[in-house]
Amino acid sequence: MLQGVTIVLFPAASIIFNDPQLFNLSSAAYGGLFIPEVITAIFASLWSASKSDTKTVYLYGIVANIFSMIFLLLSVSAMSYSTATYGLLLFSLGFAGIGYGLTAPSLNILATSFFPKNTNTAILSINALIGLGTALAPLSVIFFITMGIWWGIPLLLLVLFIMIFLFTLKTMNPENNVAIKLKKIESFPKGIWLFCLFALLYGIVETVDGNWTAAYIRENIIDSIALESITLASFWAMMTAGRVIFGLLNKTFSEYAYQIFPFAAAVAFSILSLLPPGHEFLGIILFAICGMACSILFPLSISFATDSLPEIKTSIPGILLGFYLLGYSITAFGVGLLHDNTSIGLRTIFSLAACMAVVMGFITKKLLKK
């Protein structure tokens, strides 16, 4: 859950970084902050796939999160020196990417290892808690801003991560727990690449929703900060709810939903691309449907890939996360470039996302036949 808060902390705190009285970053400078995060997250997740000692990788991820919070706190004291402040923020985001790229795969590996008979439930539960953290991040930022101590949230996260590091160091014994240390993989079977393609497309589709919802509402529905926040909250809330609900259902229901949900997302995206102004409530419902549709696709891809390719089970979360992040980076930066420098609007982008969701739907049928 803390990892979820950390990875969404910087987007949730955009008002702080753009505030003239605080960091006073331009839109371009603010967007540039996320470049090191994405790069380090991709390399960290792929690096984790080559390691067999899950505990060590997990601890490295926690340490990276600790350094991320330290650099963010240091940036407060250097706020008067713009160059130094920006450098500290870049380091903070870079370490945040490393933290996410190492801890997220480790948590998924541990979930499948500790609960081998209920991998779907375990992985969905882990990702539901990460999702809960992403939903809590904006609320936490608002709370600390209201208190007049916005830097209280990185300070709190720093303390909690240190506590988790010490707890993990003391309680997880790799010599006595086979779930922590598994056989190192020397090569990857061909079957993994279809899962990788699915993760890449999923990263694109989810990011269109997660990163461009507010801009879409502002550009095509109504210029309202309240509506933007409610709509985005509906997406993330349904994302988390879906993981909780399907974590409680049996595998048959999950497999059925896994094949249907990409097409549900495609329908929602298609309607959104045509939605005229003045239909705020319908827009909220459609984004909520997208959240539910996206909720289980990535976690269950990890679960199904683990079942299909047990010989590389410790590498799968890191590999798929790397391709997901690649899709995320393509959309996070590519959509902005297209939108700002061409005549392509967000309605067209949402139409393209619908097409990719359809492709994902056909891929799921092949994946479940393996």
N, C-alpha and C positions, 0 to 999 in steps of 0.2 A: 504494500500500500504506500509506503514511504517512497519507493521507487517511482510509483505513479505520480505522486505529488512533485517529485524532483524533476521529472522529464517534462511536466507541463508548467512548472513554476515560471519559467522565463516568458513563454507566450502569455500566461495569465497575468504577469506583471508588466505587460507592455506599456501600460499607462505610466508606470514609474520610470521606465527607461526613456520615454518620450517627453516627460515632464520638464519644461524649461527650468524649473527651480531645482531639479535633481540632476539626472544624467544628461538631459537635453540632446538625445540622439535623434538624428534625422531618420526618415523611413528607410533610406538606403543603408545607413549605418546600423540600424536596428536589424534589418534583414540579414546583413552580413554577419551578425553574431552567430547565426545558426549554421553557417558553413562548417566551422570546425566541429560542431556537435555531430552533424550528420556523417562527416568523414571519419571521425574517431569511432562513432558508434558502429559503422559498417566494418571497419577493420577490426575492432574489438570483438564483435560478434563472430566474424570469420576466424579470428585467432582462437577464440574459445572452442570452436569446433574441432581444433587439432589437439586439444588438451584432454587428458584423461582424469586429472585430479579436480573434480568439480568443486571441492571445498576451497582449494587454493584460488581457482578462478572467481568463485563467489566472494571470497575475502578481498581479492584485488578490486572487484567491482565496488564493494563497500568503501574501500579506501579511496577510490576515484571519486565517489560521491562526497566523501569527507573533504577532499581537496577542492571540489567544485564549490562547496559551501564556504570554505575558507577564502578562496579567491573572490567570491561574491561579497563577502563581508569586508575584505580588504579594499574592494573597489569603493566602498562607502567613504573610507578615510582618505581616498585619493581623488574624490569627486571634483576637486578644484583643478586637477591636472588632467585635462581631457584625454591626452594621448595615453598616459599611464592607466587611467580608468578604463579606457576601451581595451587596452591590452589585458588587464585583469579580467574583464568580462569575457574576452575571447578564451582565456585560459579556463575560466569557470565553465563556459559552455563546452569546451573541449573535454574537460574531465567529466562533465555530466554525460556526454556521449559515451565515453569509455565506461562509466558506471552502468548506464543502461545496456550497453552492448555486452557486458560481462554478467551482470546479475540476472537479466531477463532469461537468457538461455539456461543459466545455472538453476534458477527456480523451476523452470519447466523440466529439466533433467531430474532434479530431486523429486518433483511431483510424481513423475512416472516411475522412479526407482523405489520410493517409499510406498507407493500405492499401485503396484503392477497389475492388480485385478480391476482397478477402477481408474484407468489412465484418463479417460474422457472427463470424468467428474473432477479428478485432481487438477488437470490442466485448465479446465474451465474455471475452477475455483481460484487458482492462482491468478489467472488473467482477469477474473472478476474483481479481485482485490486490487490489482494494478489499476484497473478501470475505475474503481472507487477512489483511488488516490488521485487520478486525473480529474475526477469530478470535484474532489475536495480542494484542489489547488486554487481555483478561482475564488472559492468561498474563503479560504484561508488568507489569501492576499487582501481581499476586501476587509476582513476582520482586522488584520494588522495595520492596514492603511487607516481604518477608522480609529484605531487606538493611537495613531500617530507614530508608530514604530514599525514601518514596513520591513525593516531589516530583522525584525523578530522572527520571521518565518525561516530564513536561512540559518539563524542562530539555533532555533529549535530543531531543525533538521540535522544540523551539525551534531548536537548533543545526542539525538536519537540514533544517528548512524554510528557514532562512537560506541554507544551502548550495545547496539546490535553486533558490531564487530567483536567486542569483548565477549558477548554471550556466545556467538558462533565459534570463536576461537577456543572457548573453554568447553563447550558441550559437544561439538561435532568431532568425533575421533575417527579419522580415516582408517586407522589400523583395525578398528572393531566394527566398522559399518561398511558393508559392501556397497551400499547405495551411493557412497561418496566417491569411491575409487573404482572405475570400470576400465575395461580393456581399451587401449588406444587403437584407433582405426587407422589403417595404412592406406586404404583406397576407398573410393566412393562408387557404388553401383549406379548403373545408368538410370534406374528408376527414380532417383532423387530429383532429376532435372525437371520433370513435369511438376513436381511439388514446388520447385524453385520458381518456375514460370507462374504458377498460381500465386505464390507469395508476392512476386513482383507486381502482378496485376492488382492483387488485393491492396498492396501498398499505395498504388496510384488511386484506386477507387476510394479507399478510406480517407486519404489525404484531401481529395477533392471536397469531401464532406467536412472533415475535421478542421481544415485550414481555410476553406473558402466559403463557409456558410455565412459568416457575418458580411463579407463583401457581396455575396449574392443577394442577401436580403436588402442591403443598402442600395445596391445598384438596380434591382428588379422589382422589389416589393414596396418597401418604405424605409426611409432613413430614420431609424429608431434604435438607439442603443439598447433599450429595454427589450425590444423584440429580438434583436440580434442575440442578446444574452439568453433569453428564454429558448430560442430556437436551438442554439448550440447546446444548451443544457439538456434539451429533450433528446438530442442525438446521443450525447455521452451517457445520459441516464438509461436510455434504452439499450445502449451497447452493454452496459454493466448488467442490467436486468436480464438480458438475453443469456448472458453467460451463467448467471445464477440459476435461471429457470432450467436451461438445458443441462446444467450440471446435476440437477436432481432427477432428470428423466433418464430412461434407459438408452442403450446405444442405438437401437432401431430408430427411435424418434430423432436422435441426433443425426444419423446418417440421412434420413429423409429430409430434414431441415437443411443439411449441408448441401444437398442437391437443389433444393427449391430456393433458398435465400438469395443466391446470386441473381436469379431472374426477378425476385421481388425487388431487389435493389435497382435492377435495370428499369423496371416499370416506374418506380418512384423517381429515379433520375430523369426519365423521359417526360413525366408529367411536370416535374420542376422546371425543365428546360422550356416548357410552353406556358407555365403559370403566369397569368396576367397580374398586374398590380391590384391591390385591394383584397387579396385572398390570403391574409396573414395566417388565419387559423389552419387552412388547408396546408400552407407551407410548413407550419410546425408539425402537423401530422405526418407529412411526407418525409421530413427530416428524421422524425422519430422512427418511421418505418425503415429508413436507411440505417439508423443505428441498430435496430433489432436485426436487420439483415446482415450487417457486418459483424455482429457480436460474436458469433461462433466460428466464422470462417477460418481465421488464422489459428486460434487455439486448436481446433479440430484437425487442421492440416498437420500440425505438429503431432497430434495423437495418432492420426491415421498413418502418417509417414513412419512413426515409431513402430506401429504394428506391422506395417508392410516391409520395413527395412530394419529389423532388430539388430543386424550386424553393425549398424552405424548409429544406434539409438542415442549415444552421447554426443554425436556431432550434429544431429538433425536440428535441434533448436537454434544453435548458432548459425548454421547455414541458412535456414529459412528466415531468421531474423535479419541476416545480412541482405537478402534479396528483398524483403519487405522494406527495409530502410532505403535500399536503392530506388524502389518505387516511390517511397516517400520523398526522397530528394528530387527525383524527376518532376514530381507534381508541385512540391513546395516552391521550387525555384523556376521550373519551366512554365507553369501557369502564369506566374507573375510577369515573366518576360513576354509571353504571348499577349497577355492582357494589356500590358503597358505600351508595347511597341508595334502591335498589329491591330487590325480591326476585329479580331476574334474576341467575342464577349463571353461572359461566364455561362450564358445559356448554351452556347456551342460547346464549351468545356464539359458541361453537365451531360450533353448529348453524347459526347465521346466517352464519358465515364459509363454511360448506360451500355454502350457497345462493348466496352471492356468487361462489364459485369456479365453480359451474355456469354462472352468467350469463357469467363470463369465458370459459368454454369455448365457448359459442355465439358470443361476439364474435370469438374467434380465427378461426373459420371464415369470418366476413364479412371480417375484415381481410386474410386471405390470398387472397381473391377479387379484391381491389382491384388 
